[in-house]
């Protein structure tokens, strides 16, 4: 038996309204689902007693991979700043493909988003996608994100 697709990627956030606004208004994702997670099933899955969390799913129309945002109401934890550094082991960033990097970067900068660097061009072709430009930045909770744009050679 093999994996057939990627279902979703999870990000834990401190403020759901702020996170949804960022991912929807700034990056253009659409909210597709919202609920509160609580009860025996989620406590069993996570191993966390008395768990209660807000859950919002976001997506790109026509795409199957979803982004799950969770705001833990209980238990709560403080963020670990090292998690936003690109070289720390574990899941370090999530990349979004965009059709107009310069326009998106200008929009993010106007909203006060600080970039790790301006867009750079990868010095070799990336598979059959051609030339890649990318840049890193952080979401409101310090999660490292990448936007990438491709042009065929």
C-alpha positions as CSV (number, residue, x, y, z in Angstrom):
1,X,0.0,0.0,0.0
2,X,1.4,3.4,-1.0
3,X,0.5,7.0,-0.2
4,X,-1.9,8.3,-2.9
5,X,-1.7,12.0,-2.3
6,X,-0.9,14.7,0.3
7,X,-4.1,15.6,2.2
8,X,-3.1,18.6,4.2
9,X,-0.4,20.6,5.9
10,X,-0.9,21.8,9.5
11,X,0.2,25.1,11.1
12,X,-0.5,25.9,14.7
13,X,-1.3,29.6,15.1
14,X,-1.8,31.9,18.1
15,X,-4.6,34.1,16.7
16,X,-6.9,32.5,14.2
17,X,-8.4,35.7,12.9
18,X,-5.0,37.1,12.2
19,X,-3.8,33.9,10.5
20,X,-6.9,33.5,8.3
21,X,-6.7,37.2,7.3
22,X,-3.0,36.7,6.3
23,X,-3.4,33.5,4.3
24,X,-6.7,34.6,2.7
25,X,-6.2,38.3,2.1
26,X,-2.4,38.4,1.6
27,X,-1.9,35.1,-0.2
28,X,-5.3,34.5,-1.8
29,X,-6.2,31.1,-0.2
30,X,-9.9,30.5,0.4
31,X,-11.5,29.2,3.6
32,X,-13.3,25.9,3.1
33,X,-14.1,24.6,6.5
34,X,-14.2,25.6,10.2
35,X,-14.9,23.7,13.4
36,X,-13.9,23.3,17.0
37,X,-11.9,20.1,17.8
38,X,-12.7,18.5,21.2
39,X,-13.6,15.2,22.8
40,X,-12.2,11.8,23.2
41,X,-11.3,11.2,19.6
42,X,-8.9,14.2,19.3
43,X,-7.5,13.7,22.8
44,X,-6.7,10.1,21.7
45,X,-5.1,11.1,18.4
46,X,-2.9,13.8,19.9
47,X,-2.3,12.2,23.3
48,X,-3.3,15.6,24.9
49,X,-6.0,15.5,27.6
50,X,-8.6,18.2,27.7
51,X,-7.7,19.4,24.2
52,X,-9.8,22.1,22.6
53,X,-8.8,23.8,19.4
54,X,-10.2,25.9,16.6
55,X,-9.7,24.4,13.2
56,X,-9.8,26.1,9.8
57,X,-9.0,24.6,6.5
58,X,-7.8,26.8,3.6
59,X,-7.2,25.9,0.0
60,X,-6.5,26.9,-3.6
61,X,-9.5,26.4,-5.8
62,X,-9.0,23.4,-8.0
63,X,-6.2,22.0,-5.8
64,X,-6.6,19.0,-3.5
65,X,-3.9,19.8,-0.9
66,X,-5.3,21.9,2.0
67,X,-3.7,24.0,4.7
68,X,-5.1,23.3,8.2
69,X,-4.8,26.1,10.8
70,X,-5.2,25.1,14.4
71,X,-5.4,27.5,17.3
72,X,-5.1,25.5,20.6
73,X,-7.4,26.9,23.2
74,X,-6.2,24.2,25.7
75,X,-3.4,23.4,26.2
76,X,-1.5,26.4,25.0
77,X,2.2,26.8,24.5
78,X,4.6,29.6,23.7
79,X,6.3,29.5,20.3
80,X,9.9,28.3,20.0
81,X,11.7,31.0,18.0
82,X,14.3,28.5,16.7
83,X,11.4,26.9,14.7
84,X,11.5,29.8,12.3
85,X,15.1,29.3,11.3
86,X,15.7,27.6,8.0
87,X,18.4,25.1,9.2
88,X,16.6,23.6,12.3
89,X,15.7,19.9,11.7
90,X,12.0,19.2,11.1
91,X,9.5,20.8,8.7
92,X,11.0,24.2,8.0
93,X,8.9,25.9,5.4
94,X,6.0,25.6,3.0
95,X,6.2,26.8,-0.5
96,X,3.4,28.4,-2.6
97,X,3.7,28.7,-6.4
98,X,2.6,32.1,-7.7
99,X,2.0,33.5,-11.2
100,X,3.3,37.0,-10.4
101,X,6.0,37.1,-7.7
102,X,6.8,40.8,-8.1
103,X,3.1,41.8,-7.5
104,X,2.7,39.5,-4.6
105,X,6.0,40.6,-3.0
106,X,5.0,44.3,-3.4
107,X,1.6,43.6,-1.8
108,X,3.2,41.7,1.1
109,X,5.8,44.5,1.6
110,X,3.1,47.1,1.6
111,X,1.3,45.1,4.4
112,X,4.5,45.2,6.5
113,X,5.7,41.7,5.8
114,X,9.5,41.5,6.1
115,X,11.4,39.2,3.7
116,X,14.4,37.2,4.5
117,X,15.7,38.4,1.1
118,X,14.4,39.8,-2.2
119,X,13.5,37.2,-4.9
120,X,16.4,35.3,-6.2
121,X,16.8,33.1,-9.3
122,X,18.0,29.5,-8.8
123,X,21.1,29.1,-11.0
124,X,20.0,25.8,-12.6
125,X,16.7,24.6,-14.1
126,X,14.3,22.9,-11.7
127,X,13.2,19.7,-13.4
128,X,10.8,20.3,-16.2
129,X,9.5,23.5,-14.6
130,X,12.4,25.6,-15.9
131,X,13.8,28.6,-14.2
132,X,12.7,29.3,-10.6
133,X,12.6,32.5,-8.7
134,X,11.9,32.4,-5.0
135,X,12.0,34.3,-1.7
136,X,11.4,33.5,2.0
137,X,9.3,35.4,4.5
138,X,7.4,34.7,7.7
139,X,3.7,34.5,8.5
140,X,2.4,36.4,11.6
141,X,3.4,33.4,13.8
142,X,6.9,33.2,12.5
143,X,6.3,30.2,10.2
144,X,8.8,30.3,7.3
145,X,7.1,30.5,3.9
146,X,8.4,30.5,0.4
147,X,6.8,31.9,-2.8
148,X,8.1,30.5,-6.1
149,X,7.5,31.4,-9.7
150,X,8.6,29.4,-12.7
151,X,9.4,30.3,-16.3
152,X,10.2,27.7,-18.9
153,X,13.6,28.1,-20.5
